[in-house]
C-alpha cells in the first residue's frame, strides 16, 4: 500500500527527483496527508524546521482511487478533454469509461 500511495507523486515529480532529491523527499513528507501510510512510516524523518500550519489534507481523497472492473492488466489510460471522464483499455479486450470524480 505504501508504494501504491507513492505512485502518483513519483509520476509527477520525476524530473525534480533527479535535480534535487533531498528537497523533493522532504517536500513529499511535509505535504503528505495526515493519515497516509507514508507519513506514519517516516514520521521520525520529518524535518522539524518546516511545518504546514493549515490546509494539510487528512487523506489522499480523489487523488488516489482504485478503479476496479478489468480482469487483466490495464495497458492505457486517458482523461477526457474536460477532465471529468477517464477511459482505460486492458488486455482483457475491453475499454471502460469512468467518472473521474467518483470512480464509477
C-alpha positions in Angstrom: 0.0 0.0 0.0 2.9 2.4 0.8 4.3 2.1 -2.7 0.8 2.4 -4.2 0.3 5.7 -2.4 3.7 6.9 -3.7 3.0 6.2 -7.4 1.0 9.3 -8.4 3.6 11.5 -6.6 6.5 9.8 -8.3 5.0 10.2 -11.7 4.6 14.0 -11.2 8.0 14.5 -9.5 10.3 12.5 -11.7 12.5 15.4 -13.1 12.6 17.1 -9.7 13.9 14.0 -8.1 16.8 13.9 -10.4 17.6 17.6 -9.9 17.2 18.0 -6.1 16.4 14.6 -4.4 16.6 15.7 -0.8 14.4 18.8 -1.3 11.8 16.7 -3.1 12.0 14.0 -0.4 11.4 16.4 2.4 8.7 18.2 0.5 6.9 15.0 -0.1 7.0 14.2 3.6 5.8 17.6 4.7 2.8 17.7 2.4 1.7 14.1 2.7 -1.8 13.8 4.1 -2.1 13.3 7.9 -3.4 9.7 7.8 -1.3 8.5 5.0 0.8 5.3 5.4 3.9 7.2 4.1 3.5 9.9 6.7 3.2 7.4 9.6 6.1 5.3 8.3 8.5 8.2 8.0 7.2 10.5 10.8 10.6 10.4 12.6 12.3 11.7 9.5 10.1 14.7 9.1 12.1 18.0 9.0 11.5 19.7 12.3 12.2 23.2 10.8 9.3 23.0 8.3 5.7 22.8 9.4 2.5 23.1 7.5 0.2 25.4 9.5 -3.1 24.8 7.7 -4.6 23.2 4.6 -3.0 19.8 5.0 -5.3 17.0 3.8 -6.3 14.2 6.1 -6.4 11.6 3.3 -5.4 11.3 -0.3 -9.0 11.8 -1.4 -9.8 11.7 -5.1 -6.1 11.8 -6.0 -5.8 8.2 -5.1 -8.5 5.9 -6.4 -8.7 2.3 -7.3 -10.8 1.6 -10.4 -11.9 -2.0 -10.4 -13.5 -3.7 -13.3 -10.9 -5.0 -15.7 -10.0 -8.7 -15.4 -6.4 -8.3 -16.8 -3.7 -5.7 -16.9 -4.6 -2.1 -17.8 -2.5 -1.0 -20.8 -3.7 2.6 -21.4 -5.5 5.3 -19.5 -6.6 8.7 -20.9 -8.6 11.6 -19.5 -11.3 13.4 -21.5 -10.6 17.0 -22.6 -12.9 18.3 -19.8 -11.2 16.1 -17.2 -14.4 14.6 -16.0 -14.1 11.1 -17.6 -11.3 8.6 -17.7 -11.0 5.8 -20.3 -9.0 2.7 -19.6 -8.0 -0.1 -22.0 -7.0 -3.6 -20.9 -5.5 -6.8 -22.1 -8.9 -8.3 -21.3 -10.0 -6.8 -24.6 -12.2 -4.1 -23.0 -12.3 -0.4 -22.8 -14.1 1.1 -19.8 -15.2 4.7 -19.3 -15.2 6.0 -15.7 -16.4 9.1 -13.9 -13.1 10.8 -12.8 -14.6 12.2 -9.6 -16.4 9.0 -8.3 -14.5 6.2 -10.0 -17.8 4.7 -11.1 
